Amino acid sequence: MALIDISGLNKAYQHRPVLKDLSLQVEPGQIVGLLGPNGCGKTTLMKILAGLISDYKGDVRINGYRPGIESKALVAFLPETNCLSGWMKPVDLLAYMADFFPDFDRSKADDLLRRFRLDIRQPVKNMSKGMQEKLQLTLVMARKAKLYLLDEPIGGVDPATRSAILDVVLANYQEDASMLLATHLIQDVERIFDRAVLLGYGEVVLDARIDDIRAQYQQSVDEVFREVFKCSLDS
């Protein structure tokens, strides 16, 4: 059974279609790059899978469950925007996560905070954007989830930190789990992908394994992405 099984998914905002009859299956053990231009529906798709948007049409299943209480227990979601309260400190957030999620590994979280050199007593409001992103990533990757949803996890950090973050993701990723990672920084991230799904304004333009894309096009995924969406903008 596919971990993610989507068929005929449609979602619109004020009659403006964002996802159009989208179908997608993701097997356990895959890291999938969700790629596409701004406004193509990546974040909307992630929020549907995370159970944050329910007014859609079509069938969405996560490990056989429709998005809801059962599926939320299996999903670790990192949103694109910071959702942490400014007054909270990492030590408070770790306690909260441990109480709320039975699969939260406190020792792993402590180790990640040390690796990221984050002070457990520093309020979120006093952290830089990059530090906040590292903290949010720590809270997500310290869970033993079945599905990790990462929406632009490295957008606010420098290139050296991006590489370190990707190493952390790979080192702490559960092999029997799946990950859907949305990013614009394809060149920095494509090395960790097993598969790429290119979304073109609500529709799947390309869905293939990374090795197959490189073999067919004789280009990197980043180069293929630029060619595909250059054509769509020119047309």
TAZIVEN-V160090 format. One record per helix or strand of 3 or more residues. SS is the DSSP state (helix for helix, strand for strand). FROM is the first residue (numbers start at 1). LEN is the number of residues. Records with the same first field share a line. If there is no record, write none. Layout:
BEGIN
SS = FROM-LEN  FROM-LEN
END
This chain:
BEGIN
strand = 4-10  16-11  31-5  57-6  75-4  147-5  178-5  195-6  203-7
helix = 42-8  69-4  90-11  106-10  124-3  129-13  159-14  186-7  210-8  221-14
END
